[in-house]
């Protein structure tokens, strides 16, 4: 358990360090990302694990390549996959495109527990997103529109619109999510 806490503190510490070096306030990050200052503080203190979408937003607001933050997550991805059911944020992801730190396209395998919702605010980041359901049933809400997807279904949408992912099935759901950020 200590290792997970260390990992959370490390990514939060890295975000805080970059923010301080660039003289960027939490208020600025909040306005650029739509994330609350409370949520940003929880990430920086290691109390919350940011989602991929949140990391993309924070990276953009900090003016850094998202790979600097996503690499931290990639280094321990296999360990997190084994323990994802014990995490409080109810999902796990594995980067599928290692070495893409300076690229616009990133792919992830996401596992979300049965009946769970990604916690925190809805995702919203410039670009496009493609989701393909491997196993299970999910709802992806884009703006006010709810899309119900089951295994074999896919969805492509403007990720600049607030979106949420929720497992509505009785089993864990697995998805491939491809994110394009300009």
Secondary structure, DSSP 8 states (H G I E B T S, - for coil): -HHHHHHHHHHHHHHHHHHHHTT--HHHHHHHH---HHHHHHHHHTSS---HHHHHHHHHHHTS-THHHHHHHHHTHHHHHHHGGGSTT-EEEEESSTT-TT-SEEEEEEEE-TT-B--SS-B--SSEEEEEEEESEEEEEETTEEEEEETT-EEEEETTS-EEEEE-SSS-EEEEEEEE--
